[in-house]
Amino acid sequence: MARNVFISFLGTSNYLETYYSIGDFKSTQPVRFIQEALIEYLCRDWTAEDKILIFCTKTSQEKNWDDNGQGNTDCEGLSSRLKKLKLPIPIEAVEITEGFSEEDIWDIFNKVYHNLNMGDNVYLDVTHAFRSIPIFSTVLFNYAHYLKGTNLKVVYYGAFEKLGPAYEVKNMNVEDRNAPIIDLTSIIRLQELSTAASNLHQYGKMKTISDLLGIVQGDGKNKQAMQRIKKKMKEFDTALSTCKMDIIKEGKLIGELQSLVSNNKDSQNLTEAHRQLIIKVQEEINMFKPYNTYDNVEAAIDWAKKYGMIQQAYTLAEELTISRVKDIITPEHQLLQKEKDIKCRTFVSALLSLEERKKDEYKNDNEEFKKLFNQLYYNQHISNLRKWYTKLANDRNIINHAKKNDKDFDKHFDINYSEIRKYLKNVHQPL
């Protein structure tokens, strides 16, 4: 089971006793330290398997972790006040640097990161952290999420300053001091959305976006809509990554995704950050058409090439060429019309790939197929396509069969596929 870890930073000020509240919760008594209130709020059901980590500079440890650090013999430090809670949770103070330099920042990184275990659920308090720490820590925990599988569950800030300047608050009755605890978890969501945007921008992947949409809150109807978008985004990713040409060409999947995105992008349950991400998705997928057309396969090839999915680009380009040629020659030849698709595709592949010196290697028990093969082999269009197709198919085989090769596959793909694409655009009559 994942460990719960409360992480907080201790400051140096002489803090005043204050009640802290969030939602329906209010600390049972006034506390000097925000950590007391948050631990009461968060950690009541935690066990000895969990952990409380308080990061202190040397100065903050002297002033506020230890007793009497503020020159007052009756002034208990945070260590003593937490012990009074009699929690079963291990509590540890970890010394860090001030954070005034790049070297200090990396020291803090090392101290925090190496105190995390795999899969930890992290609850972060940034109330008394040096001003750079809130920004730094969200990046740190995002980093830890990918390397250690940690989960930053929530970020809190105790807004004592809402009560006014400390000298004024000092003159207030303790009963009137009630400072809010602010939930800054949206910072986490924004970091996650940034990662999702990056995955779309760099790799053409929607999985991270779909996962974030899947947790969007709302009523039954709106939540169901987000779940449907999530499902269709994942199906779109899968269709491209596994080269499901028939599904891509059909246009039904992309049409459903386009419709769902268009109808739900203005949902009141979406933050503006979510909305802008969905709008970006809408812009990207507009290159596809919501009906059956080879244009969708060409769009998928362009998508794969753009986002570095070179293996998928080669596979789809080869299969598209076979499909287009098959569709062109089939209307004029009853033999092909009567046969199953896979047999016809095998025939077309051989027609396009066998060089003249290997033409006699074509084998088929059906004599009619042999006759048609020889009839079409020297067709002008077939011959013109063959010189480009063979290069494309050979490169695809090298990639798909993990053969050692130093060839620039991106460059060669652009040359060969562009010629095939251009040529087929101009071929309309049956062969």
Summary of the structure (lengths in Angstrom):
residues: 431
radius of gyration: 32.2
end to end distance: 65.7
largest distance: 105.6
contacts: 1305
relative contact order: 0.07
helix: 58%
strand: 10%
